[in-house]
Amino acid sequence: MLNSKKAMTALMITLVVLMMGFNGLAQPVYTIKYVASGPADPLVYVPYTVGYVFKNLVEDRTQGRVKVDLYPAGQLGSQREGIEGVMMGTVEAASVNLAALSGFFPEMDVYGIPWLFPSEEVAARVFDGPFGQALEKEMRDRLGIRIAGGISILGYRHMTNGVRPIRTPDDLKGLKMRTMDNPTYIEMFRSLGAVPTPIAIGETYLALQMGTVDGHENPANVIESYKFYEVQKYLTLTGHVLSGQVMVMSEAYLNSMPTDIREAVLDAARDAVVNVRGAAMLLDVMSRTNLAEKGMQVYMPTEAEQALFREKTQGPAVELLKKSMDPKWVDGVLQAVEDAKIEIKKEKEPFL
């Protein structure tokens, strides 16, 4: 009987030790619900890829003290609802595009100025540099939410339609184009003579199929992942906006974590974004090829044709944005782009 009691006591002590950390206290497990609107395919849908990489990195680095549950395909609502969920604390992380985020923080719209970024490299410099950091801090201070890890680059947004090839701005006249419910995008299509029609991404396929709209715009990997090639014939590689996606998290939630866990979460988010940026560029090129193989007629505008698009759209967009926010943010992003171009050029010049 005595030996049985000793054995039972030893077993109980072992179980307690297993359930407690080395400091003698139970180690809490933090569960992060990560929501995304697109399909659960890390090979074609970049926002989900970020979440997939983030999940694996943070769970490994925290040895299970952080668990990430992925909810793709709009299971927990739209992008707007994802942001609201983060602000209310019903979800811990939401993957949203910059246009959706601008509905809560209008200054984010400066990244949607048409034909702003001449390359992904320039965009990354702006996002990660002094201007980008100042913009993100302004949002944290005002809304209490943070961009975790930086801005993922999904690829340039391009135009599709089922009526005719688009080579110049004149080809867009009268076309009903699906767009996000975003003032800058709406103004861009108006400037080009099209009829902008805001429709949620989840409803866009049916709208294109039924002829509610003639065309839409999105990065190549999104066009592929949503199978828009099934209901669209023409793809024009306008590259009018470099599409960015972010993981937003509550600052209060992050601050509720121990310092080591919070740093692990933010470091994992950053590493996920940096790694996926390169993968996204590859996916974009692959998707263009795939779309052509799936039957879309793909057209690349000449530099002269691109200039026509830029001339018609950039000025009105800049003017509109300066009326809706402190002009310093609009002037700031334009200057940051020029500074990045100069920096990159100097770095690429051969040593004399």
VOBA-1610 file (N, C-alpha, C; in pm, whole numbers, padded with zeros to 5 digits, always signed):
BEGIN
Met+00083-00121+00000Met+00000+00000+00000Met+00086+00125+00000Leu+00194+00123+00084Leu+00283+00239+00091Leu+00350+00264-00043Asn+00395+00154-00107Asn+00462+00169-00237Asn+00366+00224-00342Ser+00238+00182-00330Ser+00138+00233-00424Ser+00117+00382-00408Lys+00115+00429-00283Lys+00099+00572-00257Lys+00218+00650-00311Lys+00339+00595-00292Lys+00460+00663-00343Lys+00457+00671-00495Ala+00413+00562-00556Ala+00407+00560-00702Ala+00307+00662-00754Met+00190+00668-00685Met+00088+00765-00725Met+00138+00908-00707Thr+00208+00934-00596Thr+00263+01067-00571Thr+00365+01105-00677Ala+00451+01010-00712Ala+00554+01036-00815Ala+00489+01066-00949Leu+00381+00991-00980Leu+00312+01014-01107Leu+00250+01152-01111Met+00189+01194-00999Met+00126+01325-00993Met+00230+01435-01007Ile+00344+01419-00942Ile+00451+01519-00952Ile+00499+01529-01096Thr+00513+01414-01162Thr+00559+01413-01302Thr+00461+01488-01391Leu+00330+01463-01370Leu+00229+01530-01451Leu+00231+01681-01429Val+00249+01723-01303Val+00254+01866-01272Val+00373+01931-01339Val+00489+01862-01334Val+00609+01917-01396Val+00589+01933-01546Leu+00526+01833-01609Leu+00503+01841-01753Leu+00409+01955-01791Met+00318+01987-01699Met+00219+02093-01727Met+00270+02231-01690Met+00389+02239-01632Met+00441+02368-01586Met+00575+02397-01651Gly+00606+02522-01664Gly+00733+02562-01721Gly+00844+02548-01620Phe+00964+02578-01667Phe+01080+02567-01580Phe+01075+02666-01465Asn+01000+02773-01480Asn+00990+02871-01373Asn+00882+02836-01272Gly+00824+02717-01289Gly+00724+02671-01193Gly+00584+02721-01222Leu+00565+02793-01330Leu+00433+02846-01363Leu+00385+02784-01493Ala+00255+02765-01504Ala+00199+02712-01626Ala+00229+02807-01742Gln+00273+02752-01855Gln+00307+02833-01972Gln+00182+02852-02058Pro+00132+02972-02072Pro+00011+02994-02152Pro+00036+02971-02300Val-00064+02925-02368Val-00058+02908-02513Val-00143+03017-02577Tyr-00083+03091-02669Tyr-00153+03200-02737Tyr-00201+03150-02873Thr-00330+03158-02896Thr-00388+03114-03023Thr-00419+03235-03109Ile-00365+03234-03231Ile-00386+03343-03325Ile-00475+03294-03438Lys-00594+03350-03446Lys-00682+03321-03559Lys-00641+03413-03674Tyr-00593+03354-03782Tyr-00547+03430-03899Tyr-00650+03412-04010Val-00716+03522-04049Val-00822+03513-04150Val-00775+03574-04281Ala-00817+03512-04391Ala-00785+03561-04525Ala-00905+03538-04614Ser-00920+03623-04716Ser-01039+03614-04801Ser-01022+03519-04917Gly-00899+03490-04955Gly-00874+03409-05074Gly-00860+03261-05046Pro-00840+03182-05151Pro-00834+03036-05139Pro-00713+02986-05062Ala-00728+02866-05006Ala-00620+02806-04924Ala-00522+02731-05014Asp-00450+02805-05094Asp-00351+02744-05182Asp-00222+02825-05175Pro-00125+02781-05094Pro-00001+02858-05078Pro+00084+02863-05205Leu+00049+02782-05305Leu+00127+02782-05428Leu+00083+02889-05527Val-00037+02944-05508Val-00083+03047-05603Val-00137+03171-05535Tyr-00180+03159-05409Tyr-00242+03275-05346Tyr-00151+03330-05237Val-00087+03443-05267Val+00019+03497-05182Val-00026+03528-05039Pro-00142+03592-05018Pro-00181+03622-04879Pro-00189+03496-04792Tyr-00237+03386-04851Tyr-00241+03263-04775Tyr-00100+03208-04754Thr-00014+03227-04852Thr+00125+03183-04838Thr+00191+03249-04719Val+00168+03380-04701Val+00224+03452-04586Val+00175+03389-04456Gly+00046+03364-04447Gly-00009+03303-04327Gly+00046+03164-04303Tyr+00062+03087-04410Tyr+00114+02950-04400Tyr+00258+02951-04348Val+00341+03040-04404Val+00480+03050-04360Val+00487+03103-04217Phe+00408+03206-04188Phe+00405+03263-04053Phe+00367+03158-03949Lys+00266+03079-03978Lys+00221+02974-03886Lys+00335+02879-03852Asn+00403+02831-03955Asn+00510+02734-03932Asn+00629+02794-03858Leu+00663+02918-03893Leu+00777+02983-03827Leu+00750+03008-03679Val+00635+03068-03649Val+00610+03110-03511Val+00582+02991-03421Glu+00515+02889-03472Glu+00490+02771-03390Glu+00619+02698-03358Asp+00710+02694-03455Asp+00839+02628-03433Asp+00926+02708-03336Arg+00933+02840-03355Arg+01023+02923-03275Arg+00976+02939-03130Thr+00847+02927-03108Thr+00795+02940-02971Thr+00772+02803-02906Gln+00811+02697-02977Gln+00796+02561-02926Gln+00652+02532-02881Gly+00561+02582-02963Gly+00421+02552-02938Gly+00348+02649-02847Arg+00416+02749-02795Arg+00347+02844-02707Arg+00256+02938-02786Val+00278+02946-02915Val+00188+03020-03003Val+00133+02923-03106Lys+00003+02920-03120Lys-00063+02833-03218Lys-00139+02923-03315Val-00123+02898-03444Val-00189+02978-03546Val-00292+02893-03618Asp-00417+02934-03614Asp-00525+02868-03686Asp-00558+02950-03810Leu-00549+02889-03927Leu-00572+02958-04053Leu-00717+02942-04097Tyr-00779+03054-04133Tyr-00917+03055-04182Tyr-00921+03126-04317Pro-00892+03056-04426Pro-00894+03118-04559Pro-01034+03122-04619Ala-01042+03170-04743Ala-01164+03168-04824Ala-01281+03242-04760Gly-01250+03345-04682Gly-01356+03427-04623Gly-01444+03352-04523Gln-01391+03247-04461Gln-01471+03168-04365Gln-01525+03254-04251Leu-01446+03355-04211Leu-01488+03439-04099Leu-01525+03580-04144Gly-01556+03594-04274Gly-01603+03723-04321Gly-01513+03787-04425Ser-01552+03907-04467Ser-01480+03984-04568Ser-01354+04046-04510Gln-01278+04113-04596Gln-01157+04181-04549Gln-01194+04291-04449Arg-01298+04365-04480Arg-01341+04470-04387Arg-01379+04411-04251Glu-01452+04299-04255Glu-01489+04234-04131Glu-01368+04180-04057Gly-01264+04141-04132Gly-01141+04096-04068Gly-01074+04208-03990Ile-01069+04328-04050Ile-01010+04443-03981Ile-01092+04478-03858Glu-01223+04478-03874Glu-01311+04507-03760Glu-01292+04403-03649Gly-01273+04277-03690Gly-01251+04171-03593Gly-01125+04192-03512Val-01018+04236-03579Val-00892+04265-03509Val-00911+04380-03411Met-00982+04484-03454Met-01003+04600-03368Met-01091+04567-03248Met-01186+04472-03267Met-01275+04434-03158Met-01222+04319-03074Gly-01118+04251-03127Gly-01059+04141-03052Gly-01124+04006-03076Thr-01207+03994-03181Thr-01269+03864-03210Thr-01178+03775-03295Val-01083+03835-03366Val-00977+03761-03433Val-00845+03830-03402Glu-00736+03756-03411Glu-00605+03811-03374Glu-00527+03866-03493Ala-00551+03813-03613Ala-00476+03859-03730Ala-00564+03848-03854Ala-00556+03948-03940Ala-00633+03947-04064Ala-00544+03987-04180Ser-00551+03911-04287Ser-00478+03943-04409Ser-00570+04026-04498Val-00530+04151-04524Val-00613+04242-04603Val-00527+04319-04701Asn-00586+04363-04811Asn-00508+04445-04903Asn-00509+04591-04859Leu-00419+04668-04915Leu-00404+04807-04873Leu-00529+04889-04903Ala-00597+04855-05011Ala-00719+04929-05045Ala-00826+04909-04939Ala-00840+04786-04888Ala-00937+04760-04782Ala-00898+04832-04654Leu-00768+04834-04624Leu-00720+04900-04503Leu-00744+05050-04509Ser-00742+05106-04631Ser-00762+05250-04644Ser-00904+05292-04606Gly-00998+05197-04600Gly-01132+05228-04554Gly-01134+05268-04407Phe-01032+05229-04334Phe-01019+05264-04193Phe-00910+05369-04171Phe-00812+05368-04261Phe-00699+05460-04252Phe-00673+05514-04392Pro-00741+05624-04430Pro-00737+05673-04569Pro-00597+05701-04622Glu-00505+05735-04534Glu-00369+05768-04579Glu-00302+05651-04651Met-00347+05529-04624Met-00288+05413-04691Met-00315+05416-04841Asp-00412+05498-04882Asp-00445+05509-05023Asp-00332+05568-05107Val-00234+05631-05045Val-00126+05691-05124Val-00051+05584-05204Tyr-00051+05460-05154Tyr+00016+05353-05227Tyr-00064+05308-05349Gly-00187+05358-05362Gly-00269+05322-05476Gly-00267+05424-05587Ile-00178+05523-05580Ile-00165+05619-05690Ile-00128+05543-05817Pro-00203+05558-05925Pro-00175+05482-06047Pro-00035+05505-06102Trp+00028+05398-06143Trp+00160+05400-06205Trp+00262+05471-06114Leu+00252+05442-05982Leu+00342+05505-05884Leu+00477+05438-05880Phe+00478+05304-05872Phe+00603+05231-05852Phe+00654+05173-05983Pro+00775+05213-06026Pro+00830+05159-06150Pro+00882+05016-06135Ser+00903+04971-06012Ser+00953+04835-05990Ser+00920+04790-05848Glu+00922+04658-05829Glu+00901+04603-05694Glu+01011+04647-05600Glu+01131+04664-05652Glu+01244+04705-05569Glu+01223+04845-05513Val+01173+04934-05596Val+01143+05070-05549Val+01034+05065-05442Ala+00931+04986-05467Ala+00821+04975-05372Ala+00869+04925-05236Ala+00952+04822-05236Ala+01003+04766-05110Ala+01082+04871-05033Arg+01160+04952-05104Arg+01237+05058-05037Arg+01144+05159-04970Val+01036+05193-05039Val+00941+05290-04984Val+00866+05229-04866Phe+00818+05108-04882Phe+00743+05041-04774Phe+00827+05030-04647Asp+00954+04992-04663Asp+01039+04962-04547Asp+01116+05083-04497Gly+01117+05191-04575Gly+01198+05308-04541Gly+01129+05404-04447Pro+01189+05523-04428Pro+01137+05622-04333Pro+00992+05661-04358Phe+00956+05679-04486Phe+00817+05717-04514Phe+00721+05607-04473Gly+00750+05485-04515Gly+00662+05373-04483Gly+00649+05351-04333Gln+00759+05363-04261Gln+00755+05344-04116Gln+00674+05454-04048Ala+00686+05577-04097Ala+00609+05689-04040Ala+00460+05669-04064Leu+00425+05621-04184Leu+00285+05598-04217Leu+00226+05488-04128Glu+00300+05379-04107Glu+00252+05270-04023Glu+00238+05314-03877Lys+00330+05397-03830Lys+00322+05446-03692Lys+00197+05534-03674Glu+00167+05615-03774Glu+00048+05700-03768Glu-00077+05613-03754Met-00080+05502-03825Met-00196+05413-03817Met-00204+05346-03680Arg-00090+05301-03627Arg-00090+05239-03495Arg-00140+05336-03389Asp-00091+05460-03397Asp-00130+05560-03298Asp-00278+05593-03306Arg-00333+05593-03427Arg-00471+05634-03446Arg-00571+05521-03424Leu-00537+05400-03473Leu-00634+05291-03471Leu-00603+05182-03369Gly-00480+05177-03321Gly-00444+05072-03228Gly-00420+04938-03293Ile-00399+04938-03426Ile-00365+04814-03496Ile-00232+04832-03566Arg-00162+04724-03584Arg-00027+04726-03639Arg-00018+04639-03763Ile+00062+04683-03859Ile+00100+04598-03971Ile+00213+04509-03923Ala+00187+04381-03908Ala+00287+04288-03856Ala+00373+04235-03970Gly+00501+04266-03965Gly+00595+04211-04062Gly+00621+04294-04185Gly+00539+04396-04210Gly+00560+04477-04329Gly+00459+04444-04437Ile+00478+04503-04553Ile+00383+04489-04664Ile+00429+04382-04762Ser+00343+04282-04783Ser+00371+04179-04883Ser+00336+04234-05021Ile+00420+04205-05118Ile+00397+04251-05255Ile+00334+04137-05335Leu+00207+04154-05373Leu+00137+04050-05447Leu+00171+04050-05595Gly+00215+04162-05645Gly+00239+04176-05787Gly+00161+04294-05843Tyr+00194+04333-05964Tyr+00124+04444-06027Tyr-00018+04402-06065Arg-00109+04498-06056Arg-00248+04475-06093Arg-00264+04501-06243His-00338+04414-06308His-00359+04425-06452His-00509+04424-06483Met-00543+04464-06605Met-00683+04474-06645Met-00724+04357-06736Thr-00843+04305-06710Thr-00901+04203-06796Thr-01037+04249-06843Asn-01084+04191-06952Asn-01223+04215-06995Asn-01262+04110-07096Gly-01389+04104-07126Gly-01437+04005-07222Gly-01491+04065-07349Val-01462+04192-07374Val-01519+04261-07489Val-01417+04284-07601Arg-01302+04343-07565Arg-01203+04375-07667Arg-01065+04392-07602Pro-00959+04384-07681Pro-00825+04407-07627Pro-00812+04552-07580Ile-00740+04572-07472Ile-00714+04707-07421Ile-00567+04738-07445Arg-00543+04838-07529Arg-00406+04877-07560Arg-00379+05023-07522Thr-00482+05106-07531Thr-00469+05248-07495Thr-00589+05288-07410Pro-00584+05405-07345Pro-00698+05450-07265Pro-00830+05453-07343Asp-00824+05484-07471Asp-00947+05490-07550Asp-01021+05357-07554Asp-00948+05247-07542Asp-01010+05115-07547Asp-01097+05085-07425Leu-01081+05165-07319Leu-01158+05143-07196Leu-01290+05219-07195Lys-01308+05311-07287Lys-01427+05395-07286Lys-01554+05312-07291Gly-01640+05336-07192Gly-01769+05270-07187Gly-01770+05132-07123Leu-01655+05074-07098Leu-01651+04941-07037Leu-01687+04950-06889Lys-01771+04858-06845Lys-01804+04850-06702Lys-01697+04764-06635Met-01620+04827-06547Met-01506+04759-06485Met-01529+04741-06336Arg-01524+04616-06293Arg-01532+04590-06150Arg-01408+04648-06082Thr-01431+04712-05969Thr-01320+04766-05891Thr-01351+04749-05743Met-01249+04762-05662Met-01273+04765-05518Met-01344+04894-05483Asp-01414+04893-05372Asp-01487+05012-05327Asp-01386+05108-05263Asn-01308+05170-05350Asn-01197+05254-05308Asn-01193+05379-05396Pro-01192+05499-05336Pro-01200+05623-05415Pro-01090+05637-05521Thr-00968+05595-05489Thr-00858+05611-05583Thr-00876+05523-05706Tyr-00918+05398-05684Tyr-00941+05307-05797Tyr-01059+05354-05881Ile-01163+05399-05814Ile-01281+05449-05886Ile-01245+05569-05972Glu-01167+05661-05917Glu-01124+05780-05991Glu-01037+05741-06110Met-00952+05639-06093Met-00865+05595-06202Met-00948+05551-06322Phe-01049+05468-06299Phe-01131+05420-06410Phe-01214+05531-06472Arg-01261+05623-06389Arg-01333+05738-06444Arg-01243+05820-06535Ser-01120+05839-06494Ser-01025+05917-06574Ser-00997+05850-06708Leu-01014+05719-06713Leu-00988+05644-06836Leu-01114+05627-06921Gly-01226+05682-06874Gly-01348+05675-06952Gly-01429+05549-06930Ala-01388+05464-06835Ala-01463+05343-06805Ala-01572+05373-06701Val-01655+05274-06674Val-01761+05287-06574Val-01723+05201-06454Pro-01666+05261-06348Pro-01624+05181-06232Pro-01743+05127-06155Thr-01735+04998-06120Thr-01846+04933-06050Thr-01790+04854-05931Pro-01802+04907-05810Pro-01749+04835-05693Pro-01825+04706-05667Ile-01751+04596-05658Ile-01809+04464-05629Ile-01709+04389-05541Ala-01757+04319-05441Ala-01670+04239-05354Ala-01601+04130-05435Ile-01479+04096-05395Ile-01400+03999-05471Ile-01471+03864-05479Gly-01540+03825-05372Gly-01608+03696-05373Gly-01726+03689-05468Glu-01775+03805-05513Glu-01890+03811-05603Glu-01849+03845-05747Thr-01718+03864-05768Thr-01671+03913-05898Thr-01684+03810-06008Tyr-01654+03683-05979Tyr-01663+03579-06083Tyr-01802+03576-06144Leu-01904+03573-06058Leu-02042+03567-06107Leu-02078+03693-06184Ala-02030+03809-06136Ala-02060+03935-06205Ala-02000+03936-06344Leu-01880+03881-06360Leu-01816+03871-06491Leu-01888+03768-06579Gln-01926+03659-06518Gln-01994+03552-06592Gln-02130+03597-06643Met-02202+03675-06561Met-02336+03719-06597Met-02337+03845-06682Gly-02221+03908-06698Gly-02214+04031-06777Gly-02255+04154-06702Thr-02264+04144-06568Thr-02294+04262-06487Thr-02184+04366-06506Val-02062+04318-06520Val-01949+04404-06556Val-01875+04339-06672Asp-01800+04421-06746Asp-01727+04370-06862Asp-01588+04319-06825Gly-01531+04380-06722Gly-01394+04343-06687Gly-01362+04378-06544His-01236+04361-06509His-01192+04391-06373His-01041+04407-06373Glu-00981+04427-06256Glu-00836+04436-06247Glu-00788+04365-06121Asn-00673+04297-06134Asn-00615+04222-06023Asn-00475+04174-06063Pro-00394+04134-05966Pro-00265+04073-06000Pro-00287+03940-06073Ala-00187+03898-06150Ala-00200+03776-06229Ala-00227+03654-06142Asn-00161+03647-06026Asn-00181+03526-05943Asn-00323+03523-05885Val-00384+03639-05864Val-00523+03641-05817Val-00617+03602-05930Ile-00589+03652-06050Ile-00671+03616-06166Ile-00671+03464-06185Glu-00554+03404-06164Glu-00543+03259-06178Glu-00612+03185-06063Ser-00584+03229-05941Ser-00636+03155-05825Ser-00788+03162-05815Tyr-00848+03273-05862Tyr-00994+03285-05861Tyr-01058+03233-05991Lys-00974+03186-06083Lys-01020+03129-06210Lys-01098+03228-06296Phe-01057+03355-06291Phe-01125+03455-06372Phe-01100+03433-06521Tyr-00996+03356-06555Tyr-00968+03326-06695Tyr-01083+03248-06760Glu-01165+03185-06679Glu-01279+03111-06733Glu-01387+03203-06788Val-01390+03329-06739Val-01497+03421-06778Val-01443+03551-06837Gln-01314+03554-06869Gln-01251+03672-06929Gln-01159+03628-07042Lys-01158+03704-07150Lys-01079+03666-07267Lys-00950+03744-07279Tyr-00953+03874-07246Tyr-00838+03962-07270Tyr-00770+04004-07139Leu-00638+03997-07138Leu-00558+04042-07025Leu-00455+04143-07076Thr-00458+04264-07020Thr-00361+04368-07056Thr-00272+04394-06935Leu-00142+04378-06953Leu-00047+04391-06842Leu-00017+04539-06817Thr-00118+04610-06768Thr-00104+04753-06742Thr-00013+04781-06622Gly-00015+04695-06523Gly+00069+04717-06404Gly+00040+04852-06339His-00087+04891-06335His-00122+05027-06292His-00100+05051-06143Val-00112+04948-06063Val-00087+04961-05918Val-00013+04836-05873Leu+00084+04855-05785Leu+00152+04740-05726Leu+00072+04699-05603Ser+00013+04583-05609Ser-00079+04541-05504Ser-00005+04496-05380Gly-00046+04549-05266Gly+00015+04514-05138Gly-00084+04448-05045Gln-00038+04354-04968Gln-00121+04283-04871Gln-00053+04290-04735Val-00130+04302-04629Val-00070+04313-04496Val-00141+04222-04397Met-00068+04184-04293Met-00127+04116-04180Met-00144+04219-04070Val-00267+04247-04032Val-00291+04345-03926Val-00320+04272-03795Met-00264+04324-03688Met-00285+04268-03555Met-00311+04380-03456Ser-00382+04349-03350Ser-00412+04447-03246Ser-00287+04477-03163Glu-00258+04604-03146Glu-00145+04644-03064Glu-00167+04601-02919Ala-00291+04611-02872Ala-00321+04571-02734Ala-00298+04422-02715Tyr-00337+04341-02815Tyr-00317+04197-02805Tyr-00168+04164-02801Leu-00091+04226-02889Leu+00054+04202-02890Leu+00117+04241-02758Asn+00073+04353-02703Asn+00131+04401-02577Asn+00090+04315-02457Ser-00013+04231-02476Ser-00054+04143-02367Ser+00037+04021-02357Met+00120+04001-02458Met+00210+03886-02460Met+00339+03916-02384Pro+00406+03814-02331Pro+00540+03835-02276Pro+00632+03886-02386Thr+00734+03960-02348Thr+00823+04022-02447Thr+00881+03921-02545Asp+00926+03806-02497Asp+00989+03709-02586Asp+00890+03653-02688Ile+00766+03632-02644Ile+00665+03580-02736Ile+00626+03685-02839Arg+00606+03809-02794Arg+00571+03917-02886Arg+00680+03935-02993Glu+00806+03933-02950Glu+00916+03949-03045Glu+00921+03832-03143Ala+00893+03712-03093Ala+00893+03595-03182Ala+00782+03606-03287Val+00666+03655-03245Val+00553+03671-03337Val+00588+03774-03445Leu+00641+03888-03404Leu+00672+03994-03501Leu+00789+03955-03591Asp+00889+03885-03536Asp+01001+03840-03618Asp+00956+03737-03720Ala+00867+03647-03679Ala+00816+03546-03772Ala+00734+03612-03883Ala+00655+03714-03846Ala+00576+03786-03946Ala+00667+03854-04046Arg+00773+03916-03996Arg+00867+03986-04085Arg+00937+03887-04179Asp+00983+03776-04125Asp+01052+03677-04208Asp+00958+03618-04312Ala+00831+03600-04275Ala+00733+03548-04371Ala+00714+03645-04487Val+00703+03773-04455Val+00682+03874-04559Val+00802+03884-04652Val+00922+03890-04594Val+01044+03904-04675Val+01060+03786-04770Asn+01036+03666-04719Asn+01052+03548-04803Asn+00945+03539-04910Val+00824+03576-04875Val+00714+03564-04972Val+00722+03671-05079Arg+00787+03785-05049Arg+00802+03888-05153Arg+00871+03830-05276Gly+00979+03757-05254Gly+01049+03696-05367Gly+00965+03590-05435Ala+00896+03510-05356Ala+00811+03406-05413Ala+00697+03465-05494Ala+00645+03579-05447Ala+00533+03643-05517Ala+00574+03688-05657Met+00695+03740-05670Met+00743+03782-05802Met+00751+03662-05896Leu+00797+03549-05844Leu+00803+03428-05926Leu+00663+03380-05963Leu+00573+03379-05866Leu+00436+03336-05891Leu+00368+03424-05995Asp+00400+03556-05991Asp+00340+03649-06086Asp+00380+03613-06229Val+00509+03586-06249Val+00558+03548-06382Val+00495+03416-06427Met+00491+03320-06335Met+00433+03189-06369Met+00285+03202-06403Ser+00213+03287-06328Ser+00070+03303-06352Ser+00043+03365-06489Arg+00125+03461-06528Arg+00107+03520-06662Arg+00115+03413-06768Thr+00215+03326-06757Thr+00233+03218-06853Thr+00114+03122-06848Asn+00072+03088-06727Asn-00041+02996-06711Asn-00169+03052-06771Leu-00190+03182-06753Leu-00313+03244-06804Leu-00315+03241-06957Ala-00199+03262-07017Ala-00192+03254-07163Ala-00219+03111-07209Glu-00166+03014-07136Glu-00188+02875-07172Glu-00334+02834-07152Lys-00403+02903-07061Lys-00544+02873-07035Lys-00637+02945-07132Gly-00579+03017-07228Gly-00660+03075-07335Gly-00677+03225-07334Met-00623+03295-07235Met-00637+03440-07235Met-00542+03502-07338Gln-00590+03607-07405Gln-00504+03682-07496Gln-00433+03790-07415Val-00301+03779-07404Val-00223+03866-07316Val-00151+03972-07398Tyr-00164+04097-07356Tyr-00099+04208-07427Tyr-00016+04293-07330Met+00106+04322-07371Met+00195+04408-07293Met+00203+04546-07360Pro+00149+04651-07298Pro+00156+04785-07358Pro+00300+04832-07375Thr+00322+04912-07478Thr+00453+04972-07499Thr+00475+05084-07397Glu+00597+05132-07388Glu+00626+05243-07296Glu+00542+05365-07330Ala+00525+05391-07460Ala+00445+05507-07502Ala+00299+05489-07461Glu+00248+05369-07472Glu+00109+05344-07432Glu+00093+05355-07280Gln+00192+05304-07206Gln+00188+05317-07060Gln+00188+05464-07019Ala+00265+05545-07092Ala+00271+05688-07061Ala+00134+05753-07078Leu+00058+05708-07178Leu-00076+05763-07199Leu-00167+05733-07079Phe-00159+05611-07030Phe-00238+05573-06912Phe-00198+05658-06791Arg-00067+05672-06771Arg-00016+05748-06655Arg-00061+05893-06661Glu-00052+05954-06778Glu-00088+06095-06793Glu-00235+06120-06762Lys-00320+06025-06796Lys-00463+06044-06774Lys-00506+06017-06630Thr-00430+05940-06556Thr-00478+05894-06425Thr-00404+05950-06304Gln-00273+05971-06316Gln-00197+06003-06195Gln-00233+06140-06138Gly-00246+06240-06223Gly-00280+06375-06177Gly-00412+06380-06102Pro-00522+06328-06161Pro-00650+06330-06091Pro-00646+06254-05958Ala-00572+06145-05953Ala-00563+06067-05829Ala-00492+06146-05720Val-00382+06211-05757Val-00307+06292-05660Val-00394+06406-05608Glu-00466+06471-05698Glu-00553+06582-05659Glu-00663+06534-05564Leu-00723+06420-05594Leu-00828+06364-05509Leu-00775+06332-05369Leu-00657+06271-05363Leu-00600+06231-05234Leu-00566+06352-05148Lys-00517+06457-05209Lys-00479+06575-05132Lys-00601+06644-05070Lys-00719+06618-05125Lys-00841+06674-05067Lys-00892+06591-04950Ser-00848+06465-04942Ser-00903+06375-04841Ser-00810+06351-04723Met-00688+06407-04727Met-00592+06384-04619Met-00490+06496-04617Asp-00405+06497-04517Asp-00296+06594-04511Asp-00207+06572-04634Pro-00190+06675-04718Pro-00111+06660-04841Pro+00032+06611-04817Lys+00081+06622-04693Lys+00219+06578-04666Lys+00237+06429-04697Trp+00130+06350-04680Trp+00144+06208-04708Trp+00151+06181-04858Val+00079+06258-04937Val+00082+06242-05082Val+00217+06288-05136Asp+00259+06408-05096Asp+00389+06457-05139Asp+00500+06366-05088Gly+00480+06312-04967Gly+00582+06227-04907Gly+00607+06100-04984Val+00498+06034-05029Val+00518+05910-05102Val+00580+05935-05239Leu+00540+06045-05304Leu+00599+06078-05434Leu+00749+06104-05420Gln+00788+06175-05313Gln+00929+06202-05289Gln+01004+06075-05252Ala+00940+05989-05174Ala+01005+05863-05133Ala+01034+05776-05254Val+00944+05776-05351Val+00967+05699-05474Val+01088+05753-05549Glu+01094+05885-05562Glu+01208+05945-05632Glu+01338+05917-05559Asp+01336+05927-05427Asp+01457+05899-05347Asp+01502+05754-05366Ala+01406+05661-05367Ala+01439+05520-05383Ala+01500+05494-05520Lys+01446+05557-05622Lys+01500+05540-05758Lys+01644+05587-05766Ile+01673+05702-05701Ile+01809+05755-05701Ile+01903+05662-05625Glu+01859+05614-05509Glu+01942+05523-05429Glu+01977+05397-05507Ile+01878+05339-05571Ile+01900+05215-05646Ile+01993+05238-05763Lys+01976+05350-05831Lys+02063+05382-05945Lys+02208+05396-05901Lys+02231+05464-05789Lys+02367+05481-05738Lys+02431+05349-05701Glu+02350+05262-05640Glu+02403+05133-05597Glu+02440+05045-05716Lys+02373+05067-05828Lys+02399+04983-05946Lys+02506+05039-06037Glu+02548+05163-06010Glu+02653+05221-06091Glu+02786+05150-06063Pro+02864+05118-06166Pro+02992+05050-06143Pro+03089+05142-06070Phe+03175+05081-05991Phe+03277+05159-05920Phe+03376+05215-06020Leu+03411+05342-06001Leu+03505+05408-06093Leu+03647+05404-06036
//
